[in-house]
Amino acid sequence: MQLTEFNSADDATAAETVAVWARIPAWAEAVAAARPYATVDAVAERADTLARAWSRSDLDAALAHHPRIGARVVDAGAEADASRREQAAMSTASDDITAAIAHANADYEERFGRVFLIRAAGRSAEEMLGEARRRLTNDDETEAAEALGQLREIALLRLRTTLED
């Protein structure tokens, strides 16, 4: 999408575009409300600044729409398309790694009560498994902060793959 198209979209369309980056309604509306933007970098700066105020309830809201690492994404739509692209490394993972990630996902969900979230884009399946295992040793506060940081990275990556100057 061209930045000019984003800038001229109606409020609902712009907010829905932003919500694909991270499904946090107040954040999506605030990013959309700050239009027009002069550059994609300006959108990213505003989105990042607002994302740094995300709370645990924002994390929970976003994760309600996020697939597990390694799970086959069968839904349609922009969010599902983004997840499929981001988790491309899982399509070539060995059966052993896939099973280990499924086990780590289950352990994570049992320990923290939410889906394990990691910026999958640019990471191998082995890296994601290592990170899942490492993060299982975090205390709840540290892990919530890490998960929010990963969500912010995902949102900014999606922003930059959606918008063009």
DRENDO-1510 file (C-alpha; in Angstrom, 1 decimal, always signed):
<recs>
REC; n; res; u; v; w
REC; 1; MET; +0.0; +0.0; +0.0 .
REC; 2; GLN; +1.3; +3.4; -0.9 .
REC; 3; LEU; +1.7; +5.9; +2.0 .
REC; 4; THR; -0.5; +8.3; +0.1 .
REC; 5; GLU; -3.3; +5.7; +0.0 .
REC; 6; PHE; -2.9; +5.0; +3.8 .
REC; 7; ASN; -3.0; +8.8; +4.5 .
REC; 8; SER; -6.2; +9.3; +2.4 .
REC; 9; ALA; -8.1; +6.2; +3.6 .
REC; 10; ASP; -11.1; +6.6; +5.8 .
REC; 11; ASP; -10.5; +6.2; +9.5 .
REC; 12; ALA; -11.9; +2.7; +9.8 .
REC; 13; THR; -9.9; +1.4; +6.8 .
REC; 14; ALA; -6.7; +3.0; +8.2 .
REC; 15; ALA; -7.2; +1.6; +11.7 .
REC; 16; GLU; -7.9; -1.9; +10.3 .
REC; 17; THR; -4.7; -1.6; +8.2 .
REC; 18; VAL; -2.8; -0.8; +11.4 .
REC; 19; ALA; -4.6; -3.5; +13.4 .
REC; 20; VAL; -3.0; -6.1; +11.1 .
REC; 21; TRP; +0.4; -5.1; +12.4 .
REC; 22; ALA; -0.8; -5.7; +16.0 .
REC; 23; ARG; -4.4; -6.2; +17.0 .
REC; 24; ILE; -4.5; -3.6; +19.8 .
REC; 25; PRO; -7.5; -1.3; +19.0 .
REC; 26; ALA; -6.6; +1.8; +20.9 .
REC; 27; TRP; -3.0; +1.7; +19.4 .
REC; 28; ALA; -4.3; +1.1; +15.9 .
REC; 29; GLU; -6.7; +4.0; +16.2 .
REC; 30; ALA; -4.0; +6.3; +17.6 .
REC; 31; VAL; -1.6; +5.5; +14.8 .
REC; 32; ALA; -4.3; +6.0; +12.2 .
REC; 33; ALA; -5.5; +9.2; +13.8 .
REC; 34; ALA; -2.1; +10.8; +13.5 .
REC; 35; ARG; -2.3; +10.8; +9.7 .
REC; 36; PRO; -1.1; +12.2; +7.4 .
REC; 37; TYR; +2.4; +11.1; +7.6 .
REC; 38; ALA; +5.2; +12.4; +5.5 .
REC; 39; THR; +7.2; +9.2; +5.3 .
REC; 40; VAL; +6.9; +5.5; +6.3 .
REC; 41; ASP; +9.7; +6.2; +8.8 .
REC; 42; ALA; +7.4; +8.8; +10.4 .
REC; 43; VAL; +4.6; +6.2; +10.7 .
REC; 44; ALA; +7.1; +3.7; +12.2 .
REC; 45; GLU; +8.4; +6.3; +14.7 .
REC; 46; ARG; +4.8; +7.1; +15.8 .
REC; 47; ALA; +3.8; +3.4; +16.0 .
REC; 48; ASP; +6.9; +2.5; +18.0 .
REC; 49; THR; +6.5; +5.4; +20.4 .
REC; 50; LEU; +2.9; +4.4; +21.1 .
REC; 51; ALA; +3.8; +0.7; +21.3 .
REC; 52; ARG; +6.2; +1.3; +24.1 .
REC; 53; ALA; +3.2; +2.1; +26.3 .
REC; 54; TRP; +1.5; -1.3; +25.7 .
REC; 55; SER; +0.3; -3.2; +28.7 .
REC; 56; ARG; -0.2; -6.8; +29.6 .
REC; 57; SER; -3.8; -6.5; +28.7 .
REC; 58; ASP; -2.7; -5.2; +25.3 .
REC; 59; LEU; -0.5; -8.2; +24.9 .
REC; 60; ASP; -3.3; -10.5; +25.8 .
REC; 61; ALA; -5.6; -8.8; +23.3 .
REC; 62; ALA; -3.0; -9.1; +20.5 .
REC; 63; LEU; -2.2; -12.7; +21.3 .
REC; 64; ALA; -5.9; -13.7; +21.0 .
REC; 65; HIS; -5.3; -13.4; +17.3 .
REC; 66; HIS; -1.8; -14.8; +17.0 .
REC; 67; PRO; -1.1; -18.4; +15.9 .
REC; 68; ARG; +1.3; -20.7; +17.7 .
REC; 69; ILE; +4.8; -21.0; +16.3 .
REC; 70; GLY; +4.8; -24.0; +14.1 .
REC; 71; ALA; +1.0; -24.2; +13.8 .
REC; 72; ARG; -0.3; -24.3; +10.3 .
REC; 73; VAL; -2.1; -21.1; +9.6 .
REC; 74; VAL; -5.3; -21.9; +7.6 .
REC; 75; ASP; -7.2; -18.6; +8.1 .
REC; 76; ALA; -7.6; -16.1; +5.3 .
REC; 77; GLY; -6.8; -12.4; +5.5 .
REC; 78; ALA; -3.9; -10.0; +5.9 .
REC; 79; GLU; -3.0; -11.2; +9.4 .
REC; 80; ALA; -2.9; -14.8; +8.4 .
REC; 81; ASP; -0.9; -14.0; +5.3 .
REC; 82; ALA; +1.6; -12.1; +7.4 .
REC; 83; SER; +1.9; -15.0; +9.9 .
REC; 84; ARG; +2.5; -17.5; +7.0 .
REC; 85; ARG; +5.3; -15.3; +5.6 .
REC; 86; GLU; +6.9; -14.7; +9.0 .
REC; 87; GLN; +6.9; -18.4; +9.9 .
REC; 88; ALA; +8.3; -19.6; +6.6 .
REC; 89; ALA; +11.3; -21.2; +8.3 .
REC; 90; MET; +8.9; -23.7; +10.0 .
REC; 91; SER; +7.9; -25.2; +6.7 .
REC; 92; THR; +11.3; -26.7; +6.3 .
REC; 93; ALA; +11.9; -27.7; +9.9 .
REC; 94; SER; +12.6; -31.3; +10.7 .
REC; 95; ASP; +9.9; -33.4; +12.4 .
REC; 96; ASP; +12.1; -33.4; +15.6 .
REC; 97; ILE; +12.3; -29.6; +15.7 .
REC; 98; THR; +8.6; -29.3; +14.9 .
REC; 99; ALA; +7.7; -31.6; +17.8 .
REC; 100; ALA; +10.1; -29.9; +20.2 .
REC; 101; ILE; +8.6; -26.5; +19.3 .
REC; 102; ALA; +5.1; -27.9; +19.9 .
REC; 103; HIS; +6.3; -29.2; +23.3 .
REC; 104; ALA; +7.9; -25.8; +24.2 .
REC; 105; ASN; +4.7; -24.0; +23.1 .
REC; 106; ALA; +2.6; -26.2; +25.5 .
REC; 107; ASP; +5.1; -25.7; +28.4 .
REC; 108; TYR; +5.1; -22.0; +27.7 .
REC; 109; GLU; +1.3; -21.8; +27.7 .
REC; 110; GLU; +1.1; -23.8; +30.9 .
REC; 111; ARG; +3.7; -21.6; +32.6 .
REC; 112; PHE; +2.6; -18.1; +31.4 .
REC; 113; GLY; -1.0; -18.6; +30.3 .
REC; 114; ARG; -0.5; -17.2; +26.8 .
REC; 115; VAL; +0.8; -18.2; +23.4 .
REC; 116; PHE; +4.6; -18.0; +23.0 .
REC; 117; LEU; +5.3; -15.0; +20.8 .
REC; 118; ILE; +8.5; -14.4; +18.9 .
REC; 119; ARG; +9.4; -12.4; +15.8 .
REC; 120; ALA; +9.7; -15.4; +13.6 .
REC; 121; ALA; +10.8; -13.5; +10.4 .
REC; 122; GLY; +14.5; -13.9; +9.8 .
REC; 123; ARG; +14.9; -16.7; +12.4 .
REC; 124; SER; +15.4; -20.4; +11.9 .
REC; 125; ALA; +13.2; -23.0; +13.6 .
REC; 126; GLU; +16.2; -24.0; +15.7 .
REC; 127; GLU; +16.6; -20.3; +16.9 .
REC; 128; MET; +13.0; -20.1; +17.8 .
REC; 129; LEU; +13.1; -23.3; +19.7 .
REC; 130; GLY; +16.2; -22.1; +21.6 .
REC; 131; GLU; +14.5; -18.8; +22.5 .
REC; 132; ALA; +11.3; -20.6; +23.6 .
REC; 133; ARG; +13.4; -22.8; +26.0 .
REC; 134; ARG; +15.4; -19.8; +27.2 .
REC; 135; ARG; +12.3; -17.7; +27.9 .
REC; 136; LEU; +10.7; -20.5; +29.9 .
REC; 137; THR; +13.3; -19.7; +32.6 .
REC; 138; ASN; +12.1; -16.0; +32.8 .
REC; 139; ASP; +10.0; -14.8; +35.7 .
REC; 140; ASP; +6.5; -13.5; +34.7 .
REC; 141; GLU; +7.4; -9.8; +34.7 .
REC; 142; THR; +10.5; -10.4; +32.5 .
REC; 143; GLU; +8.7; -12.6; +30.1 .
REC; 144; ALA; +5.8; -10.2; +29.7 .
REC; 145; ALA; +8.3; -7.4; +28.8 .
REC; 146; GLU; +10.1; -9.8; +26.3 .
REC; 147; ALA; +6.8; -10.7; +24.7 .
REC; 148; LEU; +5.8; -7.1; +24.4 .
REC; 149; GLY; +9.1; -6.3; +22.8 .
REC; 150; GLN; +8.6; -9.2; +20.3 .
REC; 151; LEU; +5.1; -7.9; +19.6 .
REC; 152; ARG; +6.5; -4.5; +18.9 .
REC; 153; GLU; +9.1; -5.9; +16.5 .
REC; 154; ILE; +6.4; -7.9; +14.7 .
REC; 155; ALA; +4.2; -4.8; +14.4 .
REC; 156; LEU; +7.1; -2.6; +13.0 .
REC; 157; LEU; +8.1; -5.4; +10.6 .
REC; 158; ARG; +4.6; -5.7; +9.3 .
REC; 159; LEU; +4.3; -1.9; +9.0 .
REC; 160; ARG; +7.3; -1.8; +6.8 .
REC; 161; THR; +6.1; -4.7; +4.6 .
REC; 162; THR; +2.7; -3.0; +4.2 .
REC; 163; LEU; +3.6; +0.6; +3.5 .
REC; 164; GLU; +5.7; +2.2; +0.8 .
REC; 165; ASP; +6.8; +5.8; +0.4 .
</recs>
